[in-house]
Amino acid sequence: MKVFKFGGASVKDAAAVKNLANVLSLFTKEQLLLVVSAMGKTTNALEQLAEAYYKKQKSKNTIYKEIKAFHDQIIAGLLQHKDSNAYDDIENLFIELECILETKPESSFDCVYDQIVSYGEVFSSRIISTYLNEIGRRNRWMEAQNFIVTDSTHREGKVDWKATTEMIQKKLKPIVTKQMVVTQGFVGRSQDLKTVTLGREGSDYSAAIFAFGLDADSVTIWKDVDGVMNGDPKKIKNAIKLDALSYTHAIEMAYYGATVIHPKTIQPLQSKHIPLYVKSFINPKGKGTTVSTTSKEKNIPTYISKTNQVLLSVSSKDFSFIVEDNLSGIFATLAKHRININLMQNSAISFSICVDNKPEKLALLKKDLAELFVVKSNENIELLTVMHYDEKGLKAILGKRELLLEQRTRTGVQFVIK
């Protein structure tokens, strides 16, 4: 039993969906669960729609029509017969979304976000499932929300692993053993039956959750690249593909900002020794990259860049040291505002963190911290992580850029640079 995950780029238009079917034709004898993302840049558009709806802006109608027209165009490119009614269910889904937009928002923005943005995966999976059935690749469309149980933390749902595993084992596994199943990434459902998303780009994580519950043989993430590279080819000259990675190396790469794999994906797979393959949907017969317990990786320098970062430096107002009591308060404030730390460094008189630039969250964070501390910030900076580094390579990549902060271990180094 295998879990396949197809991201937005792999289903961005009708031609891409047809290519997905071609990829699946190589696995006709396999038991498959397909986890699909929203098509193309639909998630971005739905985020704009959620904001316009919540703020009661007139632009919501225009954004909605653009989203619908985009999907209608894909459907038109997939129709086998001009009078086909196979896609009527998708039309009903758009009517559902339109009905939501006609009501007044009565929940927090994060809750509204989840109810609206999650439609991207539903549209995508419905269209793909319908097309595959039309061309004879029989499958069953199922809602991921019926299996992935979360808490009520909207936009960053925390998985209830016990309840989720029980649901997948009892309700989903018997179906996957009989026929291919198409479902959604990114979404789950809380105990109060509200849609909860798992975090931006969370479809990889969904694939890992399903694989864990199904005791799958493997997970394959289908990308538009040949595998995991040792750096962004747009920034690193002569970037090369890594044929094999350990779970630990993959976790660190994802955590520090490598966009090929979602940070939460690896640990559920590692716990059951389920290998992860990153392969190209353009070249599906290619070797790709294998992440597993037995992977024998080479110590090739790996460069991971995380842009649009903010460096915050916190110091006490009374010139006292930054000690445990201060740190406790700082971390509590970070947790309150759900700020994830990408790097931190402590000295006797200051505490510095590098975080993603989320202006609204950071404004509230700095306001709270400023009650007790002096807060300084540097914006428009980059966090560069280099694993298995060598000094010659570091000098070449840093050049003459301004270095704001540096941390080193035996196997890795991180720079905050401007």
N, C-alpha and C positions, 0 to 999 in steps of 0.2 A: 504494500500500500504506500502510495507516494502522495505528497502534498506539493502542488505547483502554485506559485504565486506570480501573477502577471501584474506589473505596475502600469501607471497611466500612459507611459510612452509606448507600451506594447499593445495598447488598445485605443490609440489616439484618434483613429479614423476607421473607415470601413476596410481599407486595405490592410490595416494592422490587425483587425479582428480576423480577417481571412487568413493572415499569416499565422495567427494564434492557432487556428484550426489546422494549418499545415504542420505546425510544431506537434500538436496532439496526434497527428497521423503517425508519428514515429513511436507512439506508445499505446497502440490499440489493444494490447493484451494486459495493460496495467490497471490496477485499481487506483483511481485518481480522485483527489479532492482539489478543485480549482478555487483559489482565493484571488479575487480580482479587485483592483483599485478603480477609482473613478477615472473616466476617460480624459486623456490629455490634461488640460489645465482646469478641469471642471471644479475641482476643490477650491481653487483660487476664486473662481466666479461665484461659487456658492457662499464662500466667506464674505464676499462683497454683498451678496444678496441678504445674508443673515444680518449684517451690519445695517444695511439700508432698511430692512424690515424693523429691526429693533429701534432704530432712530426715527422711524416713520417718515422716511425719505421717499419722494416720488420716483426716484431712480429705480426702486425695487421692481417696478413693472417692466422697465426696459431690460434690466439684468435678467429677469426671469425669462423673458421672450428670447433673449440671446442664448440662454442655456438650453431652452427647448429647441430652438432652431438648430443648434449644434448637434443635438442628439437626433433630431429628425433627419438631418443630412446623413448621418451615419446609418440610420435605419434604411433610408432610401437607397444607399449604396449596397446594402445587404439583402434587400428584398429579392426573393427568388421569383415571385409572381406579383404583378402590379395590383392585383385585387386581394393580396394576402391580408388576412386578419390576424396573423400570428403575433403582431406587435401591439394588439389592442391593450394588453395588460400594462404596457409601458405608458400608453396614453392615460390610463387610469391613475398611474403613479404621479404623473404631472398634474392631474386634476387634484390629487391629494395635496400636493405641495402648494398649488394655487389657493386651495381652501385655507391652508395655514396662513398664507400671506394676507388673506382677507380679514383675519382676526386681529385682535390687539395683543401684543406681547404681554404675558402675565407672569413670566418667570425671569430669572437672572439672564444676562446675556450669554453666559457659558451654557446654560441649559438650552436656550433658544438656538445657539450655535449648533449644538449636537443634533437637535431635531431637524434642522434644515440641511446642514452640510453632509450629514450621513446619507442623504438621498443620492449623492454622486455614485456611491458604491452600489446602491440598489438599482439605479438606472443601468449602470454598466453591466452588472451581473445578469440582469433580466435580458438585456439585448444580446449578450454573448450566449446565454443559455438558449434563448429562442433561436438564434442563428445556427448554433450547433445541432439542435434538434431538426431544424429545417434541412440541413445538409446530410442528415442521417447519423450524426454522432449523438446517440441518445444519452440524455443526462437529466438530472433532476435539480431544479433550482430550489435552494433552501435559504432561509434567513439565518444569518450568523447570530442574530440577537436571541434566537431560541436556544443557543448552546453556550455562548460566552456570557457568563454572569459576572457583573462588576459591582463595585460600590457606587455611590452617588457623586463621585468626584467628576463633574462634567469636564470634558476636553482632556482629561488625564485619568481615565477610569482605571481603578486597581482591580485586577482579576481575582475573583474568588476561585482559587484553583480546585478546591475540593468539589464545589458545586458544578463548576465547569467541566471537570474531568468526568464526573458522574453522568452529566447530560450527554457529553460526546460519546462516552462508552455505551450508554444504554439506548440513545435515540439516533445517533448519527452513524456510528460504526457499522451497524447491521445494514444500513442503506448503501454506504460506500462500498461494501463488499459485493454488492449486487450490480450497482451502476455508478457511473461517474456523477459527482455532485459539483454544482457550481454555487459558490457562496461569496460573501463580501468580506473584505478586509476592513480594519479600522473601527469596527463597531461592535458594541455589546449592549447588554441591557441590565439595568439595576434591579434590585429587589422590588422597587416600587414601579417597575415596568416602564421606566423612562429609557429612551435611547441614550447611551453614553459612548462617546468616542474614546479611543485608546491613546490619543496623542497624534500630532501631525506626522504623516508618513508612517502610520502605524500598521499598514497592511502586512509588512514583513512579520511583525509581532503576532498578528492574527494567525499567520501561517504556522508559526512556531507553537502557538497555543493549540491549534487543531492537531498538529503533529504529535504534541505531547499527549493529548487526550486519546488519539487514535493509536498510539504506539507505532507510528509510521516508520517505514524503512528509511525514508529520507525526505528532505525538503529541498526543492529547487526554486531559486529566485531567478526569473527570466528578465534580463536587462538588455539595454542597447549597447552594452560593452561586452568584451570577451570574457570578463571575469573581474576580480578585484585587482586593481592596479597599485603600484607602490607610490603613486602620487597622481594628482590631477594632470592629465596630459596637456591641459591648457596652460599650466603653470610650471610643470616639471619637464624639462627636455629629456627625451629618451626614456619616458616612463615605461615600465615593463609590467607584464601581468605576473601576479603571484600564483603559482600553480597550486600551492598548498598553504594552509594556515592552521595553527592550533586554535582551539576555542578561545584561549586566553588572549592571544594576539588579536583575534577578530573582535573580541569584546572591547579591548582597549582602543582599537582603531575606530570602532563604531562610537564609543563613548566620547572620544576626542574630536569626532566630527566627520569621519569618513561617511559619505552619503550613500555608498553602495548597500550598506546593511543598517537596519534600524537598531539602536543601542540595546533594546530589550530582547532582541530576537534570539541571541545565542544561548543564554543561560538555561531556558527550558529544554533546548535541544541537548546541551551538554549533560544535563542531569540524567538523560536517558540514552546518551551516546548516539543520538540521531545525527547523521552527517548532513551538512548543508552544502549544496552546490550552487554556485553563482555562474549562470551560463547566459549565452547570447541568444535572443530570439531571432536574430538575424543570421546567426551561424549555429543552429541548434545541435549540430553534430560535433562542434568544437569541444575541447576538453574542459574549458572553464576553470574555476577555482574550487577546490575542495576544502571545507572546514570540518575538521573531525579530531577525534582523540589520537588517531594514528598518523595524522598528517606530519610529514617530515619537512618542515619549512627551512628555507635558507635564510641566513642573516643578512637579507638585503635591506638597505636603508629604505624606510617608508616615511613619506611626507604627508602630513594631514593638516590642511588649512581650514580654519574656522573664522570666517570674516564677519563683519558687522558686530563686533564685540565692544563691550564697555568695561573698562578697568575702574573699579571702585576702591578707594582707599579710605579706611575708617580709623580715626584716632580719637583719643579721649579729650574732652574739653578741659579737664583739670590737670592735664599733663601727667596723669598716672599711667602705669603700664597697662597694656592690653593683656589681661590675664583671664583665668577661667570664667569669672563672673561676667566680664565683658563679653567674652566669646559666646557664653550661653545666651545672653540677650540678643546678640547679633544673629545667631543661628535661628533663634525663635522668630525673629522678625523676617528672616529670609523664608522660613517655612510658612509663615503667615501669608506671605505674598506669592508663594509657590515659585520662588526663584531658584533655578538650578545653577549650581556653581560648576564652571568648566575648569577653573584653576584657583587655588587659594595659597596665600603665603602670609605667615605671621612673623612679626618682629616684636621687639620689646614695646614699641610705641605705636605700632600701626598694624592693621589687618587689611590685606588686599585680596580682592576677588575679581575674576574675569567671568563675565556673564553675557548671555545673548542680549542684544539691544531690543528690548521690548518697552518702548517709551512710557506707556501708561502704567505698567507694573513698576517700572523703575522710579517713576515720579513719586508713587505712593511709598515705595521702599525708602527712598532718600528722605522723604518727609518724616517718616517714623524714626529712622536712624538719627536724623538731625536733632531730635529732642535730647539725645544724650551724647552724641558724638559729632566730631567735625568730619564731614563727608566731602571728598574730592573725587572727581571723575574724569576719565579720558575716553572720548568716543571715537568712532571710526577707526578702530584698531583691529589687529588680526592676531589670533592665537595659532601659532605654528607648532605642531608636535612632530618630532622626528624620532622614530624608533630604529634601533640598530644603527645609530648614527656614526659618521666618521667626520673628523674635523675639517677635512678638505671640502666635503659636501656641504657642511654647515656654513662655511665662509662663502661659498658660491651662492647659496640660496639667500643668505641674509644681506649680502651686498653692503650698501651704505645706509640701510634703513635704521631708524631710531629704535634702540632696544630699551623697553620700559621695565621689563621683568624677565628673569630667567630662572628655571629650575632644572636640575639634572639628577638622573639616577645612573646606574651602571649601563642600563640598556636604552634609556630614552632621555630626551631633553625637550623642554617646552620654552618657547619664547613668546612674550607679548610684545608685538612690534607695531610701529606706526609708519 
